[in-house]
Amino acid sequence: MEYNTPKIVAIVPAYNEEGSIAKVILRAKRYVDEVIVCDDGSTDMTFKIAEALGVKVVSHDENRGKGEAMKSLFGVIMALDPDIIVALDGDGQHNPDEIPMLVKPIEKGVSDIVIGSRYVGGAKPSAPLYRRLGLHLINFLYKSAGVYTKDTQSGFRAYSQKAFQYLINCDADGYGIEGEQLFLAARNGLRVIEVPVNVKYAGLGQTSKKTPVLHGVDTVLTLLRLVVEERPLKYLGSPGIILTFTGIILGLYLLWTFNASQHFSIPVAILTVGMLTIGLLSIVAGIVLQGFKRLNERLNKLSERNHQ
């Protein structure tokens, strides 16, 4: 039986990585058919170094964020039709020599997405304590949304062709794209496997271009958007009903106290109006978004039938 070697393309989002991008590209080239870099508005020599090494470079005029860099890279590789896509960061924290291990489950047909994880058996987590604590919190939040990956923020990943068809629909423009990919994977029944990798932090300086707080806020806001879009009536409509009901109770209390003492409480009035306004807007928004969600689902089903 003839075995066809899969076509593997590596994508590297990079922002001000002149000190590491050459090593990442040269080592990744040993294991993949092509390397594509997105220079996300770097102000250093990242673009020129990558271009000099003969790889395709997508360039942004300004820094747009990791999510936008990944979307630009996905747009380029659509025309290449690779069997497997490997994503790794340009700062050198991921070891390209682990690419064969990362793609193996996809080659065997047992996974659609493989995560290079810092927190499964065999990995040696060297992240600073504050990073580990923050990641545990983010993982907990994603777990509550149905994502059970132990390392939701790992940027070292491999994707099958099947997974790629879903992941091109990601909307996040920052670090939240990594969690959004896993959210879409869970929603669409994609198989996700984690394999242990060793991530380097020592000697790399500030690997994240955002502070840990901003990184975490970016990720959590993406999750909030996803869960609201997934179940708008639950996450907007239900709180809206509670706020509206509470506002009505406060309004009745305001009228009762005014009738009994002729005293009109401005703070209670402001609170009443605020709760009623936010509550009613939340209910309307939940209903409208639910309607759009159902319409989108019907259009997707109709599109699938037309393609069959």
N, C-alpha and C positions, 0 to 999 in steps of 0.2 A: 504494500500500500504506500503510495507516494505521500510524503508529508510536505506541505507547503509552509515555508517559514513565514510567520506573520510580519506584516509591515508595521514597524513601531516608530512613532514620532514623539519626540520629547519637546515639551513647551516650557519656557522659562520666563516668568514675569520678573522684571528687574527694575530697580530704582536706585540709582547711585551706587552701583556695585562694581566699580572699576577695579577694586582690589581682589575680587573673587570670581567675576564672571568668566574669565578666560579658563580658569581651572575647571569650573562647572561644565562649560561647553566641551572642552577637550576630553574630559573623563566620560561625559555622557555619550559622546560620539562613538565610544567603543562598543556600546550596547544597543544603539538605536540606528535607524536608517537616516533620520534627519532630525536636526535640532532647530527650533524656531524660538527666537527671543522677542519679548515685547519690552522695549525701552520706554518705561512709563514716565516720560518727561524728565529724565535724569539731567543734572547740571554738570556732571563729570564726564569721563571718557567711556562710559558704559557702551554707548551706541557704537563708537568708532572701534573699540576693542572687539565687540561681537561681530561687526561687519568685516573687520580685518581677518577674522577666523573663518570667513566663508559661509556663515550661516545666514538664513533669512532673518531680517530684523524688522519688526513692526515698531513704528515710533509714534509716540504721543507728543504733541507740542507742549503739554503741561501735565503735571502729575494728576492722574484721575482716580487712582486707587487700585488695589489688587483685583477687585472684581471686574473693573473695566478692562484691565490688562488681560485677564483670563478670557473675557468675552471677545476681545480683539484677536487673541490667539486662536480661539475656537473658530472664529470667522475665517481665518486663513486656512486652517487644516481641513475645513469642510471639502475643499477642492482636492485635497490630497488622498482622501478616502483611506486612512490608515486602519489597520485592524486593532491596534492598541495605541492608546495615548498615555504618555507618562508626564506628569506635572511635577516639577521640583523648583524650589526657590533659587534665586540667583545669588544669595548671600553666602553660599557655601556650607550651610548647616546640614544639608542633606548630602548623603554619600552616594554619588552616582554608581559606585561599584555594587550597590544593593538593588539596582534596577532589575537584574535577572530574577532575583527573588520576588520582587514586587509584581512582575508580569506573569510569573509562573501560574498562579491560580486562574488567570484569564486564559492563558494558553491551554490549560487543561480543561477549560469549559466549566469550572466550578464557581466562578464569580464574575460579576459584572463590574464591580468597583473594588479595588484593593487599596487599603489605607496603610501607609507606613506609620505604624503606631509607636509612640513612646511609652505606652502603658499596658502592653500585653506581655505575656510570658516570654522571657528572653531578651527583652529590650532593657537598655541601661539608661533610665531617665536622668539626664544631667541638667535639666532646666532649673533655674533658680526657684526658691520656695514660693515666691509671690506668683510666679507663672503657674506652678502646679496647683496652688490654691485657687487661682482664677479659673484655670481650666476645669477643675473639679466642679466649680459652681456652674460654669457654662454647660458642662456635660449633663449636670443634674437638670438644668432647665430644658435642654434638648431631649433628655430622656422623658420628661413629662409631656413632650410633644410627639413621642413615638419614635425618637431616634436613639438607638441603644449603643452607638459606637463609643468606645472608651476614649478615643482621641479625635474629637470632632473638629479640632482646629489644625490638624496636620495638613501641610501643603504638599506632602510627598505622596502622590497617588497615581494609580493606573486605572484607566477606563477602557472598557470594551466599546466596540462600535454601537452596541445596543444601548449602553449607558449614555454615550455621547448624544444620541438622538433626544434624550430627555434633558440633559444638562445644558444644552445650548439655550434653554428657556430660562436660565437663571437671570434675575434682575438686579441683585445686590451689586453695588459699585465698589464696596470696600472689602474688609476681611470677612464680612458676613457671608460671602459667596461660598466659603467652605462648608458652613453649616447648612446653607440653602441647598447645596448639592445633595447632602445626606437626607435632608427633608424630602426633596423630590424623589430620591432613591427609595425611601421608605413608602412614600405615597404611591409609587408606581411598581412596587414589588421587585425592585432590583436586588440582586444578591450582593451583599457587602461583606468582605472579609478583611480582618486586620492582621498584619504580619509585623513582627518586631523589627524595629530599625533603631540605629544609634544616631542621635541628633547631636551635632556639635554646637556648643554655645561659647565655650572658652576661646578667647582670642578673636572673636568676631565683632566685638563691640556691641552696638545697639542693633540687633537683628531686625526688630520691628521698627518701622518708620513712624509709628504712633506710640504714644505712651500706653502702658498696660491698661489704664483706666479707659482711655478713648477706644482702644482695641476692643475691650470688653463691652463698652456701651454700643459700639458699632455692631458687634455680633448679636447682642441681646435685642437691639432694635430690629434687626433683620428677622429674628425669631418671632418677635411680636407681630411684625407685618405678616409673616407666613401663617401663623395660627389664626389671625383675624381673617385673612383671605380664605383660609381653609374652612372655618366655621364662624362666619360673620354674625349669625343670629346668637350663637352661644357667647361669643366674646364681646359683642357690641349690644345686641338686643337684650340679653338677660340683665347685664349691669344697667342698661338704660331703663328697663322696667323698674328695677330696684330704686334707682335715683329718682325717677318720676314719682313713684309711690311715696318715697320719703319726702319729696318736695311737696306733695299734696298734704301729707300729714303736718308738715311744718307750716304750710299755708293756713290750714284749719286752726292750728295752734295760735298762729299770729292773729287771725280774726277773733278767736275766742278771748285772748288776752286783751285785745283792743276793746272788745265789747264789754269786758268785765272791768277794766281799769282806765280805759281811754288812753292807754299808753301804746304807741306804735313803735315797735322795735325795728330800727333800721337794719342792724346786723342780721336779725332773723329774716327780714324781708329780702335782703341781698342773697342770703344763703338759699332761701326758698326759690327765688327767681333763677339763681345759678343752677341749682339741682334740676329744676324743671326744664330749663333750657338744654343743659347737657344731656339729661335723660331722654328728652324727646328727640334731640338730634341723633343720639346713639341708636335709638330705636329705628328712626327713619334710615340712618346709614346702614344698619344691620339688614333691614328689609331690602334696600336697594342693592347692596352688595350680594345678598343671597340670590336676588333675581338675576344679577349679572353672572353669578357663579353657575346657576342652573342653565342660563342661556349659553354660556361658554361650553358647558358639558354637552349640551345638545348639539351645538355646532361641531364639537370635536367628534361626537359619535357619527354625525352625518358625514363629516369629512372622511372618517375611517371607512364607512360603508361605500362611499364613492371610490375609494382607492382599492377596495376589495374586488 
